[in-house]
Amino acid sequence: MAGRRASPLLVIAVAACGLWMVLPGSFVPPMSANDRATTSSQGASSMEDAAKLSALAATLAVPQAAEARLPDEFVAFAPIVDVLPILPVFFLLLAFLWQASVGFR
């Protein structure tokens, strides 16, 4: 016996109701004219400060990432972990090899 499927109209209606409930909380209310005048001068300096802070944090985090170590339990798997980042390249090459074998159909 085949299972019952929901009608596409019902699925669309449920999705629309969900979006209607979620989206209003996602937007920021418009600022008043007074708020715009006070934040326009502060906005540029705060953005520059944020950019400087993020650059400093990235600079400080790079040496820690380079010195990262595996936990002691997994040190035996270090050679495998060193090879893992290049596996997607091998899959890409395998796709080209497969297409070459079937004549690039």
DSSP file with accessible surface (Angstrom, degrees, kcal/mol):
  #  RESIDUE AA STRUCTURE BP1 BP2  ACC     N-H-->O    O-->H-N    N-H-->O    O-->H-N    TCO  KAPPA ALPHA  PHI   PSI    X-CA   Y-CA   Z-CA
    1    1 A M              0   0  236      0, 0.0     2,-0.2     0, 0.0     0, 0.0   0.000 360.0 360.0 360.0 129.5    0.0    0.0    0.0
    2    2 A A        -     0   0   92      1,-0.1     2,-0.1     0, 0.0     0, 0.0  -0.484 360.0-116.4 -75.7 143.2    1.4    3.3   -1.0
    3    3 A G        -     0   0   68     -2,-0.2     2,-0.3     1,-0.1    -1,-0.1  -0.367  32.6-103.1 -74.8 157.4    1.9    6.0    1.6
    4    4 A R        -     0   0  245     -2,-0.1     2,-0.4     1,-0.0    -1,-0.1  -0.633  33.0-147.7 -82.5 140.0    0.0    9.3    1.4
    5    5 A R        -     0   0  231     -2,-0.3     2,-0.2     1,-0.0    -1,-0.0  -0.831  17.9-114.0-107.4 144.4    1.9   12.3    0.1
    6    6 A A        -     0   0   62     -2,-0.4    -1,-0.0     1,-0.1     0, 0.0  -0.495  38.6-107.5 -72.0 144.5    1.3   15.8    1.3
    7    7 A S     >  -     0   0   62     -2,-0.2     4,-1.9     1,-0.1     3,-0.3  -0.431  20.8-123.6 -73.0 147.1    0.0   18.1   -1.5
    8    8 A P  H  > S+     0   0   99      0, 0.0     4,-2.5     0, 0.0     5,-0.2   0.851 111.6  58.7 -59.3 -32.1    2.4   20.6   -2.8
    9    9 A L  H  > S+     0   0  136      1,-0.2     4,-2.4     2,-0.2     5,-0.2   0.907 105.0  49.4 -65.5 -38.5    0.0   23.4   -2.0
   10   10 A L  H  > S+     0   0   98     -3,-0.3     4,-2.4     2,-0.2    -1,-0.2   0.916 110.4  50.1 -65.9 -41.4    0.1   22.4    1.7
   11   11 A V  H  X S+     0   0   83     -4,-1.9     4,-2.4     1,-0.2    -2,-0.2   0.928 112.0  47.8 -63.4 -43.1    3.9   22.3    1.7
   12   12 A I  H  X S+     0   0  112     -4,-2.5     4,-2.6     2,-0.2    -2,-0.2   0.910 111.1  51.3 -64.9 -40.7    4.0   25.8    0.2
   13   13 A A  H  X S+     0   0   48     -4,-2.4     4,-2.3     2,-0.2    -2,-0.2   0.920 110.8  47.7 -64.3 -41.6    1.5   27.1    2.7
   14   14 A V  H  X S+     0   0   95     -4,-2.4     4,-2.3     2,-0.2    -2,-0.2   0.923 112.7  49.3 -65.6 -41.8    3.4   25.8    5.6
   15   15 A A  H  X S+     0   0   56     -4,-2.4     4,-2.5    -5,-0.2    -2,-0.2   0.915 110.8  50.1 -63.5 -41.5    6.7   27.2    4.3
   16   16 A A  H  X S+     0   0   55     -4,-2.6     4,-2.5     2,-0.2    -2,-0.2   0.914 110.6  49.5 -65.0 -40.7    5.0   30.6    3.7
   17   17 A C  H  X S+     0   0   75     -4,-2.3     4,-1.8     2,-0.2    -1,-0.2   0.909 110.8  50.4 -64.1 -40.7    3.6   30.7    7.3
   18   18 A G  H  X S+     0   0   33     -4,-2.3     4,-2.0     1,-0.2     5,-0.2   0.925 112.5  46.0 -62.9 -43.8    7.1   29.8    8.6
   19   19 A L  H  X S+     0   0  101     -4,-2.5     4,-2.8     1,-0.2    -2,-0.2   0.886 109.5  55.3 -65.4 -37.8    8.7   32.6    6.7
   20   20 A W  H  < S+     0   0  199     -4,-2.5    -1,-0.2     1,-0.2    -2,-0.2   0.862 112.3  43.4 -63.8 -33.6    6.0   35.0    7.7
   21   21 A M  H  < S+     0   0  142     -4,-1.8     4,-0.3    -5,-0.2    -1,-0.2   0.836 121.5  38.2 -79.9 -32.5    6.7   34.2   11.4
   22   22 A V  H >< S+     0   0   94     -4,-2.0     3,-0.7    -5,-0.2     4,-0.4   0.884 105.1  62.5 -88.1 -41.3   10.5   34.3   11.1
   23   23 A L  G >X S+     0   0   76     -4,-2.8     3,-1.8     1,-0.2     4,-0.6   0.849  91.8  61.3 -63.7 -38.8   11.3   37.1    8.7
   24   24 A P  G >4 S+     0   0   89      0, 0.0     3,-0.7     0, 0.0    -1,-0.2   0.881 105.0  50.7 -59.4 -31.1    9.9   40.1   10.6
   25   25 A G  G <4 S+     0   0   74     -3,-0.7    -2,-0.2    -4,-0.3    -3,-0.1   0.607 100.6  66.6 -78.8  -7.7   12.3   39.5   13.4
   26   26 A S  G <4 S+     0   0   74     -3,-1.8     2,-0.3    -4,-0.4    -1,-0.2   0.655  87.7  78.1 -86.8 -16.8   15.2   39.4   10.9
   27   27 A F  S << S-     0   0  148     -3,-0.7     0, 0.0    -4,-0.6     0, 0.0  -0.703  75.6-127.6-100.8 149.6   15.1   43.0    9.9
   28   28 A V        -     0   0  131     -2,-0.3     3,-0.1     1,-0.1    -2,-0.1  -0.737  31.8-115.0 -90.1 134.8   16.4   46.0   11.7
   29   29 A P        -     0   0   99      0, 0.0    -1,-0.1     0, 0.0     0, 0.0  -0.339  40.6 -93.1 -67.8 151.6   13.9   48.9   12.1
   30   30 A P        -     0   0  124      0, 0.0     2,-0.2     0, 0.0     0, 0.0  -0.306  41.5-117.9 -65.0 148.3   14.7   52.1   10.3
   31   31 A M        -     0   0   85      1,-0.1     2,-0.1    -3,-0.1    -3,-0.0  -0.566  22.8-118.5 -85.9 151.8   16.6   54.8   12.2
   32   32 A S     >  -     0   0   60     -2,-0.2     4,-2.0     1,-0.1     5,-0.2  -0.335  32.1-102.4 -79.8 169.3   15.3   58.2   12.9
   33   33 A A  H  > S+     0   0   69      1,-0.2     4,-1.9     2,-0.2     5,-0.2   0.875 121.9  53.0 -62.2 -37.2   16.9   61.4   11.6
   34   34 A N  H  > S+     0   0  128      1,-0.2     4,-1.7     2,-0.2    -1,-0.2   0.906 108.5  49.4 -65.5 -40.7   18.5   62.1   15.0
   35   35 A D  H  > S+     0   0   82      1,-0.2     4,-2.2     2,-0.2    -1,-0.2   0.884 108.9  53.2 -66.0 -37.4   20.0   58.6   15.2
   36   36 A R  H  X S+     0   0  142     -4,-2.0     4,-1.6     1,-0.2    -1,-0.2   0.903 107.3  51.3 -64.8 -39.8   21.5   58.9   11.7
   37   37 A A  H  X S+     0   0   67     -4,-1.9     4,-0.6     1,-0.2    -1,-0.2   0.899 114.4  42.3 -66.1 -39.7   23.2   62.2   12.6
   38   38 A T  H  X S+     0   0   76     -4,-1.7     4,-0.8     1,-0.2    -1,-0.2   0.862 117.6  44.5 -78.4 -32.1   24.9   60.9   15.7
   39   39 A T  H  X S+     0   0   54     -4,-2.2     4,-2.8    -5,-0.2     5,-0.2   0.693  96.5  73.5 -88.1 -15.8   25.9   57.5   14.3
   40   40 A S  H  X S+     0   0   83     -4,-1.6     4,-1.0     1,-0.2    -1,-0.2   0.919 104.2  39.1 -65.9 -38.6   27.3   58.7   10.9
   41   41 A S  H  X S+     0   0   84     -4,-0.6     4,-0.9     1,-0.2    -1,-0.2   0.870 121.1  44.6 -77.3 -33.5   30.4   60.2   12.5
   42   42 A Q  H  X S+     0   0  116     -4,-0.8     4,-2.5     1,-0.2     5,-0.2   0.813 104.1  65.2 -78.8 -27.7   30.8   57.3   15.0
   43   43 A G  H  X S+     0   0   28     -4,-2.8     4,-2.2     1,-0.2     5,-0.2   0.897 100.0  48.9 -64.0 -42.3   30.1   54.6   12.4
   44   44 A A  H  X S+     0   0   58     -4,-1.0     4,-2.0     1,-0.2    -1,-0.2   0.932 114.8  44.2 -66.1 -43.3   33.2   55.3   10.3
   45   45 A S  H  X S+     0   0   57     -4,-0.9     4,-2.5     1,-0.2    -2,-0.2   0.890 113.3  50.6 -71.1 -36.4   35.5   55.3   13.3
   46   46 A S  H  X S+     0   0   63     -4,-2.5     4,-2.4     2,-0.2    -1,-0.2   0.879 109.7  51.1 -69.3 -34.0   33.9   52.2   14.8
   47   47 A M  H  X S+     0   0  134     -4,-2.2     4,-2.3    -5,-0.2    -1,-0.2   0.907 111.2  48.0 -66.8 -40.0   34.3   50.4   11.5
   48   48 A E  H  X S+     0   0  117     -4,-2.0     4,-2.5     2,-0.2    -2,-0.2   0.914 112.2  49.4 -65.4 -40.9   38.0   51.3   11.3
   49   49 A D  H  X S+     0   0   94     -4,-2.5     4,-2.6     1,-0.2    -2,-0.2   0.910 111.0  49.8 -64.3 -39.8   38.5   50.1   14.9
   50   50 A A  H  X S+     0   0   55     -4,-2.4     4,-2.5     2,-0.2    -2,-0.2   0.901 110.5  50.1 -65.7 -39.2   36.7   46.9   14.1
   51   51 A A  H  X S+     0   0   57     -4,-2.3     4,-2.2     2,-0.2    -2,-0.2   0.915 112.1  47.5 -65.7 -42.1   38.9   46.3   11.0
   52   52 A K  H  X S+     0   0  139     -4,-2.5     4,-2.3     2,-0.2    -2,-0.2   0.917 112.7  49.3 -64.5 -41.8   42.0   47.0   13.0
   53   53 A L  H  X S+     0   0  117     -4,-2.6     4,-2.6     1,-0.2    -2,-0.2   0.913 111.5  48.1 -65.4 -41.2   40.9   44.7   15.8
   54   54 A S  H  X S+     0   0   72     -4,-2.5     4,-2.4     2,-0.2    -1,-0.2   0.886 111.2  50.8 -68.9 -36.1   40.1   41.9   13.3
   55   55 A A  H  X S+     0   0   53     -4,-2.2     4,-2.2     2,-0.2    -2,-0.2   0.914 111.7  48.2 -65.5 -40.2   43.4   42.2   11.6
   56   56 A L  H  X S+     0   0   99     -4,-2.3     4,-2.4     2,-0.2    -2,-0.2   0.928 111.7  49.3 -65.1 -43.1   45.2   42.1   14.9
   57   57 A A  H  X S+     0   0   55     -4,-2.6     4,-1.9     1,-0.2    -2,-0.2   0.899 111.2  49.5 -63.8 -40.2   43.2   39.0   15.9
   58   58 A A  H  X S+     0   0   55     -4,-2.4     4,-1.5     2,-0.2    -1,-0.2   0.900 110.7  50.6 -66.1 -38.5   44.0   37.3   12.6
   59   59 A T  H  < S+     0   0   95     -4,-2.2    -2,-0.2     1,-0.2    -1,-0.2   0.900 113.1  45.4 -65.7 -39.3   47.7   38.1   13.0
   60   60 A L  H  X S+     0   0  110     -4,-2.4     4,-0.7     1,-0.2    -1,-0.2   0.805 112.2  52.0 -74.0 -27.7   47.7   36.7   16.5
   61   61 A A  H  X S+     0   0   48     -4,-1.9     4,-2.0    -5,-0.2    -1,-0.2   0.763  93.5  72.7 -81.6 -23.9   45.8   33.5   15.5
   62   62 A V  H  X S+     0   0   96     -4,-1.5     4,-2.1     1,-0.2     5,-0.2   0.934  96.6  47.3 -61.7 -48.3   48.0   32.5   12.6
   63   63 A P  H  > S+     0   0   64      0, 0.0     4,-1.5     0, 0.0    -1,-0.2   0.905 111.4  52.7 -62.4 -33.8   51.0   31.3   14.7
   64   64 A Q  H  < S+     0   0  141     -4,-0.7    -2,-0.2     1,-0.2    -3,-0.1   0.892 109.0  49.3 -67.5 -36.1   48.6   29.3   16.9
   65   65 A A  H >< S+     0   0   74     -4,-2.0     3,-1.0     1,-0.2    -1,-0.2   0.876 109.6  52.0 -69.9 -34.9   47.1   27.6   13.9
   66   66 A A  H 3< S+     0   0   86     -4,-2.1    -1,-0.2     1,-0.2    -2,-0.2   0.798 112.8  45.2 -70.9 -27.7   50.5   26.8   12.6
   67   67 A E  T 3< S+     0   0  149     -4,-1.5    -1,-0.2    -5,-0.2    -2,-0.2   0.220  82.2 137.7 -98.9  13.9   51.5   25.2   15.9
   68   68 A A    <   -     0   0   77     -3,-1.0     2,-0.3    -5,-0.1    -3,-0.1  -0.335  35.5-161.0 -64.3 140.8   48.3   23.2   16.4
   69   69 A R        -     0   0  188     -2,-0.0     3,-0.1     0, 0.0    -2,-0.1  -0.915  18.3-115.3-122.7 151.4   48.8   19.7   17.6
   70   70 A L        -     0   0   57     -2,-0.3     5,-0.1     1,-0.1     8,-0.0  -0.496  45.8 -93.5 -75.5 151.6   46.7   16.6   17.6
   71   71 A P    >   -     0   0   67      0, 0.0     3,-1.9     0, 0.0     4,-0.4  -0.286  41.6-105.3 -60.3 155.0   45.6   15.3   21.0
   72   72 A D  G >  S+     0   0  120      1,-0.3     3,-0.9     2,-0.2     4,-0.3   0.813 118.6  60.5 -56.2 -32.5   47.9   12.6   22.3
   73   73 A E  G 3  S+     0   0  142      1,-0.2    -1,-0.3     2,-0.1     3,-0.2   0.766 110.5  41.0 -66.8 -24.5   45.4    9.8   21.5
   74   74 A F  G X  S+     0   0  108     -3,-1.9     3,-1.3     1,-0.2    -1,-0.2   0.291  78.9 103.4-110.2  10.7   45.5   10.7   17.8
   75   75 A V  G X  S+     0   0   72     -3,-0.9     3,-1.8    -4,-0.4    -1,-0.2   0.852  76.0  64.0 -62.5 -31.0   49.2   11.4   17.3
   76   76 A A  G 3  S+     0   0   87     -4,-0.3    -1,-0.3     1,-0.3     4,-0.2   0.788 100.1  53.0 -63.1 -25.5   49.5    8.0   15.6
   77   77 A F  G <> S+     0   0  108     -3,-1.3     4,-2.3     1,-0.2     3,-0.4   0.299  74.8 110.2 -93.9  11.7   47.2    9.2   12.9
   78   78 A A  H <> S+     0   0   30     -3,-1.8     4,-2.2     1,-0.2    -1,-0.2   0.880  74.4  53.4 -57.7 -42.6   49.2   12.3   12.1
   79   79 A P  H  > S+     0   0   85      0, 0.0     4,-1.0     0, 0.0    -1,-0.2   0.911 110.9  47.3 -60.9 -36.8   50.4   11.1    8.6
   80   80 A I  H >> S+     0   0  101     -3,-0.4     4,-1.7     1,-0.2     3,-0.6   0.930 110.4  51.9 -68.0 -41.3   46.8   10.4    7.6
   81   81 A V  H 3< S+     0   0   57     -4,-2.3    -1,-0.2     1,-0.3    -3,-0.2   0.858 105.1  56.9 -64.8 -31.8   45.7   13.8    8.8
   82   82 A D  H 3< S+     0   0  126     -4,-2.2    -1,-0.3    -5,-0.2    -2,-0.2   0.826 110.6  43.7 -68.3 -28.3   48.5   15.4    6.8
   83   83 A V  H X< S+     0   0   71     -4,-1.0     3,-1.7    -3,-0.6     4,-0.5   0.761  92.2  83.8 -88.2 -24.7   47.1   13.8    3.6
   84   84 A L  G >< S+     0   0   87     -4,-1.7     3,-1.5     1,-0.3    -1,-0.2   0.829  80.8  60.9 -53.8 -39.5   43.4   14.5    4.2
   85   85 A P  G 3  S+     0   0   99      0, 0.0    -1,-0.3     0, 0.0     4,-0.2   0.790 103.3  51.5 -63.9 -21.3   43.3   18.1    2.8
   86   86 A I  G X> S+     0   0   82     -3,-1.7     4,-1.5     1,-0.2     3,-0.5   0.530  82.1  93.1 -93.5  -1.3   44.4   17.0   -0.7
   87   87 A L  H <> S+     0   0   65     -3,-1.5     4,-2.1    -4,-0.5     5,-0.2   0.891  79.4  57.5 -59.4 -40.2   41.8   14.3   -1.0
   88   88 A P  H 3> S+     0   0   88      0, 0.0     4,-2.1     0, 0.0    -1,-0.2   0.886 103.4  55.0 -59.7 -32.3   39.2   16.6   -2.8
   89   89 A V  H <> S+     0   0   82     -3,-0.5     4,-2.5    -4,-0.2    -2,-0.2   0.921 106.3  51.0 -64.8 -41.0   41.9   17.3   -5.5
   90   90 A F  H  X S+     0   0  109     -4,-1.5     4,-2.5     1,-0.2    -1,-0.2   0.897 108.3  51.6 -63.7 -38.1   42.2   13.5   -6.1
   91   91 A F  H  X S+     0   0  138     -4,-2.1     4,-2.0     2,-0.2    -1,-0.2   0.894 109.0  51.1 -65.7 -36.4   38.5   13.2   -6.5
   92   92 A L  H  X S+     0   0  103     -4,-2.1     4,-1.8     2,-0.2    -2,-0.2   0.940 111.7  46.6 -64.5 -45.4   38.5   16.1   -9.0
   93   93 A L  H  X S+     0   0  100     -4,-2.5     4,-2.4     1,-0.2    -2,-0.2   0.887 109.5  54.9 -63.7 -36.9   41.3   14.3  -11.0
   94   94 A L  H  X S+     0   0   97     -4,-2.5     4,-2.7     1,-0.2    -1,-0.2   0.890 104.7  54.1 -63.4 -36.9   39.3   11.0  -10.7
   95   95 A A  H  X S+     0   0   44     -4,-2.0     4,-2.5     2,-0.2    -1,-0.2   0.920 109.8  46.9 -63.8 -41.4   36.3   12.8  -12.3
   96   96 A F  H  X S+     0   0  121     -4,-1.8     4,-2.4     2,-0.2    -2,-0.2   0.907 112.1  50.6 -66.4 -39.6   38.4   13.9  -15.3
   97   97 A L  H  X S+     0   0  118     -4,-2.4     4,-2.1     2,-0.2    -2,-0.2   0.924 110.8  49.3 -63.3 -42.0   39.9   10.4  -15.6
   98   98 A W  H  X S+     0   0  150     -4,-2.7     4,-1.5     2,-0.2    -2,-0.2   0.929 111.6  48.1 -62.9 -44.6   36.4    8.9  -15.6
   99   99 A Q  H  <>S+     0   0   53     -4,-2.5     5,-3.5     1,-0.2     4,-0.3   0.886 110.4  52.2 -65.2 -36.3   35.2   11.3  -18.2
  100  100 A A  H ><5S+     0   0   53     -4,-2.4     3,-0.8     1,-0.2    -1,-0.2   0.886 106.9  53.7 -65.8 -35.9   38.2   10.6  -20.4
  101  101 A S  H 3<5S+     0   0   91     -4,-2.1    -1,-0.2     1,-0.2    -2,-0.2   0.812 112.4  43.0 -71.0 -27.7   37.5    6.9  -20.1
  102  102 A V  T 3<5S-     0   0   38     -4,-1.5    -1,-0.2    -5,-0.1    -2,-0.2   0.335 120.9-106.0 -98.4   6.6   33.9    7.3  -21.4
  103  103 A G  T < 5 -     0   0   53     -3,-0.8    -3,-0.2    -4,-0.3    -2,-0.1   0.771  57.3 -76.0  80.6  27.7   35.0    9.8  -24.1
  104  104 A F      <       0   0  131     -5,-3.5    -1,-0.2    -6,-0.2    -4,-0.1   0.926 360.0 360.0  49.5  49.9   33.7   13.0  -22.5
  105  105 A R              0   0  229     -6,-0.3    -1,-0.2    -3,-0.1    -2,-0.1  -0.413 360.0 360.0 -72.8 360.0   30.1   12.2  -23.3
